[in-house]
Amino acid sequence: MDAQVIAGVFGVVAGLVGAYVHRNGQVRSWLPHLAMGAAMGAMLLPRHDPLGPAGWMLLLAGAAAWALGRPQPGLPRPRVAVALDLYVMGVLTLLMPALHSGHGAHPGGNPSSWWLGPYIAVLAIWATARIALAATPSPARSEAAPNSRVTSACSAAMMAAMTLMAFAP
């Protein structure tokens, strides 16, 4: 089985698990993970993707804004983390076709090193921000505290799956 297919299936499963652990919570808790899982499925089957990379970017950015909610002091950390995950997945979704298209690719079909830098930079910024969020003191009341480790692991799994899909031979 192809490494990209395995990574894509792994990403879809991680999105579904992230949604499942919040199944009894608010829609704001589980719907973003379902959207990320759907985006992973679309990347897995690009010929059957009704939205395309730009459409998924808009959908994921809208889901991030909705998941974040209205600005307020002391915004719950899990909502900020999920919004960050959605925005980064949207940006990586836009970069993914550039890695696989003829634009910027070497004659052998290998991705150009030009796209490697921005992709790695986005992942590094995401990882740094997630570590910073994990290191901040937890607010007294958090709407997703019991499941935050699971959803963080699911988000990390989806980012890893996207990276494997982007760079696996």
C-alpha positions in Angstrom: 0.0 0.0 0.0 1.2 3.5 -0.8 2.7 5.6 2.0 0.5 8.6 1.1 -2.6 6.5 1.3 -1.7 5.1 4.7 -0.9 8.6 5.9 -4.2 9.9 4.5 -6.2 7.2 6.2 -4.3 7.8 9.4 -5.2 11.5 9.2 -8.9 10.8 8.6 -9.0 8.4 11.6 -7.3 11.0 13.8 -9.9 13.6 12.8 -12.7 11.2 13.5 -11.2 10.2 16.9 -10.8 13.9 17.8 -14.5 14.4 17.0 -15.5 11.3 18.8 -13.9 12.2 22.1 -16.1 15.4 22.1 -19.3 13.7 21.0 -21.2 14.6 24.1 -19.8 18.2 24.2 -20.8 21.3 22.4 -20.8 21.4 18.6 -18.0 23.9 18.9 -15.8 21.1 20.4 -16.4 18.3 17.9 -17.2 19.9 14.6 -13.7 21.4 14.0 -12.2 17.9 14.2 -14.7 16.5 11.8 -13.8 19.3 9.4 -10.1 18.5 9.7 -10.9 14.8 9.1 -13.0 15.7 6.0 -10.1 17.8 4.7 -7.7 14.9 5.2 -10.2 12.7 3.2 -10.3 15.2 0.4 -6.5 15.2 0.2 -6.6 11.4 0.1 -8.9 11.5 -2.9 -8.0 14.7 -4.8 -9.8 13.8 -8.0 -13.1 13.5 -6.1 -12.5 16.7 -4.0 -15.5 19.1 -4.6 -13.8 22.1 -3.0 -10.1 22.0 -4.0 -7.3 23.4 -1.9 -8.6 27.0 -1.9 -12.1 25.9 -0.9 -10.8 23.8 2.0 -8.6 26.7 3.1 -11.7 28.9 3.3 -13.8 26.2 5.0 -11.0 25.5 7.6 -10.4 29.2 8.2 -14.2 29.8 8.7 -14.3 26.8 11.1 -11.3 28.2 13.0 -13.0 31.6 13.4 -16.2 29.8 14.5 -14.4 27.5 16.9 -12.6 30.4 18.5 -15.8 32.3 19.1 -16.0 35.9 19.9 -12.9 37.6 21.4 -12.9 37.7 25.2 -10.4 38.0 27.9 -9.2 34.6 29.2 -10.3 32.7 26.1 -10.1 28.9 26.9 -6.8 27.5 25.7 -8.3 24.4 24.0 -10.4 26.7 21.7 -7.3 28.7 20.8 -5.4 25.4 20.1 -8.2 24.0 17.8 -8.4 27.3 15.9 -4.6 27.2 15.4 -4.8 23.7 14.2 -7.5 24.6 11.7 -5.7 27.6 10.3 -2.4 25.7 9.9 -4.1 22.8 8.2 -5.7 25.3 5.8 -2.3 26.8 5.0 -0.7 23.4 4.5 -3.7 22.4 2.3 -2.8 25.3 0.0 0.8 24.3 -0.1 0.1 20.6 -0.8 -0.7 20.9 -4.5 2.4 23.0 -5.2 4.4 20.1 -3.9 2.8 17.7 -6.2 2.1 19.7 -9.3 4.5 20.3 -12.2 5.1 23.9 -10.9 8.2 23.9 -8.9 8.9 20.2 -9.4 11.9 18.6 -10.8 11.6 16.5 -14.0 11.5 13.3 -11.9 8.4 14.5 -10.1 10.2 15.2 -6.9 9.1 18.3 -5.1 11.3 21.4 -5.5 13.3 22.4 -2.5 11.7 25.8 -2.7 8.4 24.5 -1.2 10.2 22.5 1.5 11.2 25.7 3.4 7.7 27.3 3.7 6.1 23.9 4.6 8.7 23.2 7.3 8.4 26.8 8.6 4.6 26.5 8.9 5.0 23.3 10.8 7.7 24.7 13.1 5.5 27.8 13.9 2.6 25.5 14.6 4.6 23.2 16.9 6.1 26.2 18.7 2.7 27.7 19.3 1.2 24.4 20.5 4.1 23.9 22.9 3.6 27.5 24.2 -0.1 26.8 24.6 0.6 23.6 26.6 3.1 25.4 28.8 0.7 28.2 29.8 -1.2 27.8 33.0 -4.6 26.2 32.6 -7.6 28.4 33.3 -9.9 27.4 36.2 -12.7 26.5 33.8 -12.0 24.8 30.5 -14.7 23.4 28.3 -12.5 20.6 26.9 -9.9 19.9 29.6 -10.5 16.1 30.0 -10.0 15.5 26.3 -7.4 18.1 25.5 -4.5 15.6 25.4 -6.4 13.3 23.1 -7.4 16.1 20.7 -3.8 17.5 20.8 -2.5 14.1 19.9 -5.1 13.8 17.1 -4.1 17.2 15.7 -0.4 16.3 15.8 -1.2 13.0 14.1 -3.1 14.9 11.3 -0.1 17.3 10.8 2.3 14.4 10.7 0.0 12.6 8.2 -0.1 15.7 6.0 3.6 15.9 6.0 3.9 12.2 5.0 1.4 12.8 2.2 3.4 15.8 1.0 6.9 14.3 1.0 6.5 10.5 0.9 7.7 8.9 -2.3 
